Amino acid sequence: MSEPTVARRLAMWLGARLAALDPVLLGLVGSITVIGLLTLYSAAADFPWRFTDQLRNVAVAALVMLFFANVSPALLMKLAAPAYALGLLLLLAVEVKGVTVKGATRWLDIGFARIQPSEIMRLALPLVLAWYFHRREGAVRALDFLLAAGLVAAPVVLIAKQPDLGTAVLMLAAGFFVIYFAGLPWKWLAALLLAGLATLPLAWTLMHDYQRERVLTLIDPMQDPLGKGFHTLQATIAIGSGGLFGKGWMQGTQTHLEFIPERTSDFIFAVYAEEFGLVGNLVLLTLFFLLVMRALSIAAAASTLFGRLTAASIALIVFTYAFVNIGMVSGILPVVGVPLPFISYGGTALMTLGMACGMLMSIHRHRKLVQT
């Protein structure tokens, strides 16, 4: 076989793989990721290795997205239950051999990298719920919703014990989205809401001291401006100082004078807002909105219940994480360890997002074809 023939076959094979990518979704994800890299380059000026690591993370996430875009929804259904079981095992492993950082045990050291199993479960949970309700399509009973609630409760409890209450609550929301879209009756929804409100006093007593302090700090950050309220105050100062058009890329004073804590991860939005201003914020919010709407349109056109539930849950997971992170940095929500999708530094989160986008592209590729 001649070399040109081999090259031509390789090009055809690669072209077939790339054809699975949805250009609209790819454009939106690419735009947000470029914004994230620009912001991280500025935020990580004092430790440039983080930017280099993030470039590697983006490349790996792109390959993961390409791979999952070429995995059929039927195969994803087969992988749902094993992925959920693996996620649970990893969360249990964190309990036994987890790495503790800043008082929280959330990571596993696997030798060449450190992974956060809760990020993996962020997709595994919606997948297994979508698989379960797909199998029960047309015959869903009250017991099925209770069993689904049990599938949600197991990882939520393990994540809350790390402790990581923020991720646990968001995991609970991710599971709820699937259960809701699967047809949860309104009466049950109202009962869950009332039960949740009734248990708030109990939840308050079960919270760790630092978690209660975060809620109190949200109400009045000035009660401890150099301690518990420092994160919120400095982030809001950075956002406000950005004004309409921002101070300019690499020109953020709050950032480069190191007033913004965790500026490459949880509080990176404060860096972006200071340097690009209100106009830049509106651009980023618009991109997130379009991304969520694209995912919901893919869900609406999906050919199976599994595809609809998976795509819709991914859309609302991205929305929830972006809303909570931006709300936290802006001072309207308590401080929780939630990354901003495609923006914050972190390899596990980016790979999870790459999987999610690849799954959306796969579901879109196998969508219903309407005859005209």
C-alpha positions in Angstrom: 0.0 0.0 0.0 1.5 3.3 -1.0 2.0 6.2 1.4 -0.5 8.6 -0.3 -3.2 5.9 0.0 -2.5 5.5 3.7 -2.6 9.3 4.2 -5.8 9.5 2.2 -7.5 6.8 4.3 -6.4 8.5 7.5 -7.8 11.8 6.3 -11.1 10.1 5.4 -11.2 8.4 8.8 -10.5 11.7 10.6 -13.0 13.6 8.4 -15.7 11.1 9.4 -14.9 11.6 13.1 -14.9 15.4 12.7 -18.2 15.2 10.9 -19.9 14.2 14.2 -19.1 17.6 15.7 -22.0 20.1 15.8 -20.5 23.4 14.4 -22.9 25.6 16.5 -22.2 23.9 19.8 -18.5 23.7 18.9 -18.4 27.4 18.1 -20.1 28.4 21.4 -17.9 26.1 23.5 -14.7 27.3 21.7 -15.6 30.9 22.2 -16.1 30.5 26.0 -13.0 28.4 26.2 -10.9 31.1 24.5 -12.3 33.7 26.9 -11.3 31.4 29.7 -7.8 31.0 28.5 -7.3 34.7 28.0 -8.6 35.3 31.6 -6.5 32.6 33.1 -3.4 33.9 31.4 -3.9 37.2 33.2 -5.0 35.6 36.5 -2.0 33.2 36.5 0.7 35.8 35.7 2.5 34.9 38.9 2.4 31.1 38.3 2.4 30.6 34.5 2.6 26.8 34.8 -1.2 26.9 35.5 -1.8 28.4 32.1 0.4 25.8 30.4 -1.4 23.1 32.3 -4.8 24.5 31.2 -3.7 24.4 27.6 -3.0 20.7 28.0 -6.3 20.3 29.8 -8.2 22.0 26.9 -6.4 19.7 24.4 -7.3 16.6 26.3 -10.9 17.8 26.8 -11.2 18.4 23.0 -10.1 14.8 22.3 -12.5 13.5 24.9 -15.3 15.6 23.2 -14.4 14.2 19.8 -14.4 10.6 21.1 -17.8 10.9 22.8 -19.3 12.7 19.8 -18.6 9.5 17.9 -20.1 7.2 20.6 -23.7 6.4 19.8 -26.5 7.1 22.4 -27.2 3.3 22.4 -23.6 2.7 23.7 -23.9 5.6 26.1 -27.0 3.8 27.6 -24.9 0.6 28.1 -22.2 2.6 29.8 -24.5 4.5 32.1 -24.8 2.0 34.9 -21.1 1.0 35.0 -20.1 4.7 35.0 -22.4 5.3 38.0 -21.0 2.3 39.8 -17.4 3.4 39.1 -18.3 6.9 40.3 -19.6 5.5 43.6 -16.5 3.4 44.1 -14.3 6.4 43.5 -16.3 8.4 46.0 -15.9 5.6 48.5 -12.2 5.5 47.7 -12.0 9.2 48.6 -13.4 8.3 52.1 -10.5 5.9 52.5 -7.5 7.3 50.7 -8.5 10.7 49.6 -6.2 13.7 49.4 -7.0 16.5 51.8 -6.5 20.1 50.7 -7.5 23.1 52.8 -9.5 20.9 55.2 -11.6 19.1 52.5 -11.0 15.5 51.3 -12.2 15.6 47.7 -9.4 14.3 45.5 -7.8 11.0 44.6 -4.1 10.7 43.7 -3.7 8.2 40.9 0.0 8.7 40.4 0.3 10.8 37.3 -2.7 13.1 38.1 -5.1 14.1 40.8 -8.8 13.6 40.0 -12.0 14.7 41.7 -14.6 11.9 41.6 -17.5 14.3 42.2 -16.8 15.8 38.8 -17.1 12.4 37.2 -20.4 11.7 39.1 -21.7 15.0 37.8 -22.4 13.2 34.4 -22.7 9.6 35.6 -25.7 10.5 37.8 -27.8 12.1 35.1 -26.8 9.3 32.7 -27.9 6.5 34.9 -31.2 8.2 35.7 -31.9 8.8 32.0 -31.1 5.1 31.4 -33.4 4.0 34.2 -36.4 6.1 33.0 -35.8 5.1 29.4 -36.1 1.5 30.4 -39.3 2.3 32.3 -40.8 4.5 29.5 -44.5 4.3 29.4 -44.7 2.4 32.7 -43.3 4.8 35.3 -44.7 4.3 38.7 -44.4 6.1 42.0 -41.8 3.5 43.1 -39.6 4.4 40.2 -39.3 8.0 41.4 -38.4 6.7 44.9 -35.7 4.4 43.4 -34.4 7.3 41.3 -34.3 9.4 44.5 -32.1 6.7 46.1 -29.7 6.8 43.2 -29.4 10.5 43.7 -29.0 10.3 47.5 -26.0 7.9 47.5 -23.5 10.2 45.8 -25.0 13.3 47.4 -24.4 12.0 50.9 -20.8 10.9 50.0 -20.0 14.3 48.5 -21.5 16.2 51.4 -19.3 14.2 53.8 -16.1 15.3 52.1 -17.3 18.0 53.1 -18.4 19.7 49.8 -21.9 21.0 50.5 -21.9 23.2 47.4 -21.2 20.3 45.0 -23.6 18.1 46.9 -26.4 20.6 46.5 -25.6 21.0 42.8 -25.5 17.2 42.4 -28.9 17.0 44.0 -30.1 19.6 41.5 -28.7 17.6 38.6 -30.6 14.5 39.7 -33.7 16.5 40.3 -33.6 17.8 36.7 -33.7 14.3 35.2 -36.5 13.2 37.6 -38.5 16.3 36.8 -38.2 15.9 33.1 -39.1 12.2 33.4 -42.6 13.3 34.6 -42.5 13.9 38.3 -46.1 14.9 39.2 -46.7 18.4 40.3 -48.2 17.3 43.6 -44.9 15.5 44.4 -43.0 18.6 43.4 -45.0 20.8 45.7 -44.6 18.3 48.5 -40.8 18.2 48.0 -40.6 22.0 48.1 -42.6 22.1 51.3 -40.5 19.3 52.9 -37.3 21.2 51.9 -38.5 24.4 53.5 -39.5 22.5 56.6 -36.1 20.9 57.0 -34.1 24.1 56.7 -33.8 24.5 60.5 -32.5 21.0 60.8 -30.1 21.5 57.9 -28.8 24.6 59.6 -27.9 22.6 62.7 -26.2 19.9 60.6 -24.0 22.3 58.7 -20.3 22.7 59.6 -19.3 26.0 61.4 -17.6 27.3 58.2 -20.7 26.6 56.2 -22.9 28.6 58.6 -20.3 31.4 58.5 -20.5 31.6 54.8 -24.3 32.1 54.9 -23.9 34.8 57.6 -21.2 36.4 55.6 -23.4 36.6 52.6 -25.9 38.6 54.6 -23.3 41.0 56.0 -19.7 40.5 54.6 -18.6 43.6 56.5 -18.9 41.8 59.8 -15.5 40.3 59.1 -14.0 42.2 56.2 -10.4 40.8 56.6 -11.5 37.2 57.4 -14.7 35.4 56.3 -16.0 38.3 54.2 -12.7 39.0 52.4 -13.4 36.8 49.4 -16.8 38.3 48.7 -15.8 41.9 49.3 -12.7 41.8 47.1 -14.6 40.0 44.3 -17.4 42.6 44.3 -14.8 45.5 44.4 -13.1 43.9 41.3 -16.4 43.6 39.5 -17.4 47.1 40.3 -14.1 48.6 39.4 -14.3 47.1 35.9 -17.0 49.7 35.0 -18.6 49.6 31.6 -15.6 48.5 29.4 -13.2 47.1 32.0 -9.6 48.1 32.8 -8.2 46.1 29.9 -6.6 42.7 29.5 -3.8 42.1 32.0 -4.5 45.5 33.6 -6.7 44.4 36.5 -5.3 46.0 39.7 -7.3 43.8 42.1 -6.0 40.8 40.2 -2.3 41.7 39.9 -2.0 43.1 43.3 -3.3 39.7 44.5 -6.5 41.0 46.3 -8.7 38.4 44.6 -8.4 35.0 46.3 -8.6 31.7 44.3 -8.4 33.9 41.2 -7.6 31.1 38.8 -10.4 28.8 39.9 -13.6 29.7 41.9 -13.2 33.5 41.6 -11.9 33.8 38.1 -15.1 35.6 37.0 -14.0 38.6 39.2 -10.8 38.7 37.1 -12.7 38.7 33.9 -15.2 41.3 35.1 -12.5 43.7 36.2 -10.6 43.5 32.9 -13.5 43.4 30.5 -16.3 45.3 32.3 -20.0 45.1 32.0 -19.9 44.7 28.2 -17.6 41.7 28.6 -19.9 40.2 31.2 -22.9 40.6 28.9 -20.9 38.9 26.1 -20.0 35.9 28.3 -23.6 35.6 29.7 -25.0 35.7 26.2 -22.6 32.9 25.2 -23.7 30.8 28.1 -27.3 31.5 27.3 -26.9 30.4 23.7 -25.0 27.3 24.8 -27.9 26.3 27.1 -30.5 27.0 24.5 -28.5 24.9 21.9 -28.4 22.0 24.3 -32.2 22.3 25.0 -32.9 22.4 21.3 -30.8 19.2 20.9 -32.9 17.7 23.7 -36.2 18.6 22.0 -35.1 16.9 18.8 -33.6 13.8 20.4 -34.9 10.5 19.1 -35.2 8.7 22.4 -36.3 9.5 26.0 -32.7 8.7 27.1 -31.4 11.4 24.7 -34.0 13.9 25.7 -33.3 13.5 29.4 -29.5 13.4 29.0 -29.4 16.5 26.8 -31.8 18.5 28.9 -30.0 17.6 32.2 -26.6 18.7 30.7 -28.1 22.0 29.6 -29.4 22.7 33.1 -26.3 21.5 34.8 -24.2 24.0 32.8 -26.7 26.7 33.6 -26.8 25.9 37.3 -23.0 25.8 37.7 -22.5 29.1 35.8 -25.4 30.8 37.7 -24.1 29.6 41.1 -20.4 30.5 40.4 -21.3 34.0 39.0 -23.8 34.5 41.8 -21.2 33.5 44.4 -18.6 35.9 43.0 -21.1 38.7 42.7 -22.1 38.4 46.3 -25.7 37.2 45.9 -25.1 33.6 46.8 -22.9 32.0 49.6 -19.3 31.1 48.7 -19.1 27.5 47.5 -16.4 25.6 45.7 -18.0 25.6 42.2 -16.0 26.2 39.1 -17.2 28.4 36.2 -17.7 26.1 33.2 -14.9 26.3 30.5 -13.3 29.2 32.4 -11.9 28.0 35.8 -8.6 26.2 36.0 -9.0 22.4 36.4 -8.5 19.3 34.4 -11.2 17.0 35.8 -13.9 19.6 35.3 -12.8 20.3 31.7 -12.7 16.7 30.8 -16.2 16.2 32.3 -17.5 19.2 30.2 -15.8 17.7 27.1 -17.7 14.4 27.7 -20.9 16.3 28.1 -20.5 18.3 24.9 -19.5 15.2 23.0 -22.7 13.4 24.3 -24.8 16.4 23.1 -23.2 16.2 19.7 -23.8 12.4 19.5 -27.5 12.9 20.5 -27.8 15.6 17.9 -26.2 13.4 15.2 -28.8 10.7 16.0 -31.7 13.1 16.2 -35.1 12.5 14.7 -35.3 13.2 11.0 -38.6 15.0 10.2 -40.0 14.1 6.8 -41.2 17.2 4.8 
